[in-house]
């Protein structure tokens, strides 16, 4: 994929916003951005409650985490391990 990575504003913060927007458009889901720090390795969260009602058994939470590197190298496993499920 040929993407103009140098056009991303605000480094990883801008990339996280772009990633949340992409996931929302691609999967037609309403993800909400989490706080910038102490987010538990979750950049955005979507909560679903099925048609039966709002009890815990019918609730599911999806989350996403975006990783950005501005040094032109691939991400090493130490940056990925805490977030891989």
C-alpha positions, -999 to +999 in steps of 0.1 A: +000+000+000+015+033-011+004+058+016+019+093+023+030+086+059+047+119+061+013+136+058+001+124+092-001+152+117+007+149+154+027+117+150+010+087+168-019+108+180-029+117+145-023+081+134-046+068+162-074+091+150-069+080+114-070+043+125-103+049+145-119+066+115-108+038+092-122+010+115-155+029+118-158+032+081-146-002+072-167-021+097-197+003+101-192+005+139-193+033+163-159+032+181-152+059+207-117+071+212-102+064+247-080+087+267-045+094+253-028+079+283-036+050+306-060+036+281-052-001+289-038-006+254-071+003+238-072+033+215-110+029+208-139+009+222-172-002+207-199-017+229-227-039+215-259-049+232-279-075+213-317-074+207-325-093+239-317-064+262-290-048+282-280-074+307-243-084+308-247-117+291-258-099+259-232-072+259-199-074+241-170-050+238-147-047+208-115-027+210-087-016+187-051-005+193-031+013+166+007+013+165+027+039+147+064+043+140+079+074+125+114+060+122+108+040+090+114+007+107+090-021+114+075-024+149+094-049+171+076-074+193+082-055+225+059-027+212+033-053+200+033-079+227+013-060+253-016-055+229-017-088+210-046-110+221 
